[in-house]
């Protein structure tokens, strides 16, 4: 099986549940703590484009940064959001699970099964 990557936030219950789901299935997981590590906007844009999710699913609209940056009034492209999320990673929905260039937002956790096949 290909290595699975999780964009993980250790403080997020859903993200911890996603990681536990993968570990319980004995899946080799690469953990990317996107709040602590540098986000590559091009990589993030590719992840979003290779998912079956619309851009809006990747945006945490209840975060203070969403309001302070005035994002509600903007019709962002994937690339524009990726650039913003690289600077404001709290705006990124989590966890994101990636396998073979396909991605899902594991909310609920059962969405991971769709990716694993």
N, C-alpha and C positions, 0 to 999 in steps of 0.2 A: 504494500500500500504506500502511496506517496505520502510524504511528510505533510502534516497539517500545520497551518500557522494560525495563531489566534492573536488578534489585536485586543489586548487585555488591559483592564483597569482593575487592579487588586482591591480597590475600595467598593467596586460595584457588585452587588449580589448576583445580578444576571450574568455578569462576566465570570464570576467565580463558579456559578452553576454550569456555565458552558465548558469551562476548563475541567471541572469534575466529570462532566458527561464524557468528555474525550478520554480522560485518564481512566475512568471506569471501564471503558472499552479497550483499554491497553493500547491506545493510539499514540504514536510518537508525535509529540507536539512541540513546535517552536513557538515560544512566547515572545510577543513583541509588546512591551509596555509603552504604549504610544504617548502616555503622559510624561514619561521619563526620558524617552529616546526621541531622536529627531525624526519627524515624519517627512518623507520624500513626497512632495506634491504630485510628481508624475506617477509614482507607484500607487498613491491613493486614488488618483483619477482613473488609473487602469483597473483597480479593484472595483471601484464603483461601476465602471462601464461593463465589467465582466460579471456583474451580478444580475440577478433578475429583479432587483429592487430599483425603484425610481430614486432619484437624488434625494428627495424629501425624506425618505426613510433613513438616510444617513445623518440627518441634521437633528440635533437636540435643541428643540425650539424653546424649551423652558430655561435654558441657561442664560445667565445675566449677560454674557457676551453677545448672544443672539440679539437681544434687545438693544444693548449699548452700541453695537455696530450697525444697527438699523437694517438687519438682514431681512426682516419681514416684508420690507418694501422693495426688495430687489429680486429680480428673476435671474438667479445665478446659473452659470454654466457649471458643469462638473469640474472643469479646470479652475474656475474662479473659487468654487467652494474648497477644492483641494488646497489651493494657496492659502485661503483663510484658515482652514482647519490645521494646516501646518504651523501657523502662528498661534492659533487658539484651539488646541486639541480637545478641550472640554466640549466643544461643539459637535464632536463626532460620536455618533451612536455606537454602542458596544453591546456585546462583543461581536467582532467581525471574524468569521471563520473562513479560511481560504484553503482550497485544495485544487491543484492543477489549474490555476488561474481562474477558478470559479469561486464566488464568494457568497456567503449568506450572513445576514444579521441574525444572530441566534436569540431572537426574542419572538416567541418562546424558545426554550432550549431544544425542543423537538425539531426545530428547523435544521439542526445539524444533520439529522438523519437524511434529509433531502440531499445534502451535499455528499454524504458518504455513500449514498446509493444503496 
